[in-house]
């Protein structure tokens, strides 16, 4: 059984999905179901006091069934991110946190020094920290060394759908990591998810690629299969790339 | 403060909006009034998390900035 172990828990699925940007909670639920994901990300926000009796996300995604991974999306400082993570844990869904400290509104690239500073605090407080970072092998190493439960390099900017822009860096991160490597953000199609897995990543995290597809449910299923195919392809060991042909059919016993 | 002020309502900010509560209102009383549908939520006052065992004893004071958070869709 090829299991993915993260923060002491094992998962059969290597696809982690976000829950933002869906038309409604029912579509969210169906897409998550079709993706086969066992872990979903959520954001931490104020309860709408005026509409506090409206249904909420976790009525559709049972925390007994799914591992809930709260994020610190929208945080631009160490303080905001740490505060958000503490609130999420206090709400009682565990100690996992997807740590995002954003450095720039247009690219949503991470502020890596601030991410490292926030990770140090949260690790010390007992969180299982999953930091969103650039495809930077040095940053990945630093975050692993300070005790993060995984590292999550981006494939491309959040929501861009550009796919893996720097497969060589991702490969270097994978080769040096002793914690799971999860490609987070930038995936556009199932082939991108497969490439991430073929590079040896442990899992892929995505939201917009599914939620923004014309048919999110069908895309969720495609992503599930892309991740599975990529993982099997990685485990099977691909043939080396060669410049010239090697015949597939026997060269002897040709008719004359 | 003299007895003239007794009974004045307590001004708080709840999720960014001004609200008034009775003197002596605890977090537990506030939650009772709110009747939140969310099962998973957390409360912060003046940027300090309030632990659940403090809900029955922590009284709201004028100027308190109360944040009630829960989870929404996100990536």
Boltz contact constraints between the chains, C-beta under 6 A:
constraints:
  - contact:
      token1: [A, 18]
      token2: [B, 75]
      max_distance: 6.0
  - contact:
      token1: [A, 19]
      token2: [B, 73]
      max_distance: 6.0
  - contact:
      token1: [A, 20]
      token2: [B, 73]
      max_distance: 6.0
  - contact:
      token1: [A, 20]
      token2: [B, 74]
      max_distance: 6.0
  - contact:
      token1: [A, 20]
      token2: [B, 75]
      max_distance: 6.0
  - contact:
      token1: [A, 41]
      token2: [B, 75]
      max_distance: 6.0
  - contact:
      token1: [A, 42]
      token2: [B, 71]
      max_distance: 6.0
  - contact:
      token1: [A, 42]
      token2: [B, 74]
      max_distance: 6.0
  - contact:
      token1: [A, 43]
      token2: [B, 72]
      max_distance: 6.0
  - contact:
      token1: [A, 43]
      token2: [B, 74]
      max_distance: 6.0
  - contact:
      token1: [A, 44]
      token2: [B, 69]
      max_distance: 6.0
  - contact:
      token1: [A, 45]
      token2: [B, 72]
      max_distance: 6.0
  - contact:
      token1: [A, 46]
      token2: [B, 15]
      max_distance: 6.0
  - contact:
      token1: [A, 46]
      token2: [B, 69]
      max_distance: 6.0
  - contact:
      token1: [A, 47]
      token2: [B, 68]
      max_distance: 6.0
  - contact:
      token1: [A, 47]
      token2: [B, 70]
      max_distance: 6.0
  - contact:
      token1: [A, 49]
      token2: [B, 15]
      max_distance: 6.0
  - contact:
      token1: [A, 52]
      token2: [B, 36]
      max_distance: 6.0
  - contact:
      token1: [A, 53]
      token2: [B, 37]
      max_distance: 6.0
  - contact:
      token1: [A, 56]
      token2: [B, 38]
      max_distance: 6.0
  - contact:
      token1: [A, 57]
      token2: [B, 71]
      max_distance: 6.0
  - contact:
      token1: [A, 57]
      token2: [B, 72]
      max_distance: 6.0
  - contact:
      token1: [A, 57]
      token2: [B, 73]
      max_distance: 6.0
  - contact:
      token1: [A, 58]
      token2: [B, 40]
      max_distance: 6.0
  - contact:
      token1: [A, 58]
      token2: [B, 71]
      max_distance: 6.0
  - contact:
      token1: [A, 71]
      token2: [B, 74]
      max_distance: 6.0
  - contact:
      token1: [A, 73]
      token2: [B, 74]
      max_distance: 6.0
  - contact:
      token1: [A, 86]
      token2: [B, 49]
      max_distance: 6.0
  - contact:
      token1: [A, 87]
      token2: [B, 42]
      max_distance: 6.0
  - contact:
      token1: [A, 87]
      token2: [B, 69]
      max_distance: 6.0
  - contact:
      token1: [A, 90]
      token2: [B, 42]
      max_distance: 6.0
  - contact:
      token1: [A, 90]
      token2: [B, 49]
      max_distance: 6.0
  - contact:
      token1: [A, 91]
      token2: [B, 40]
      max_distance: 6.0
  - contact:
      token1: [A, 91]
      token2: [B, 41]
      max_distance: 6.0
  - contact:
      token1: [A, 91]
      token2: [B, 42]
      max_distance: 6.0
  - contact:
      token1: [A, 92]
      token2: [B, 40]
      max_distance: 6.0
  - contact:
      token1: [A, 93]
      token2: [B, 40]
      max_distance: 6.0
  - contact:
      token1: [A, 207]
      token2: [B, 75]
      max_distance: 6.0
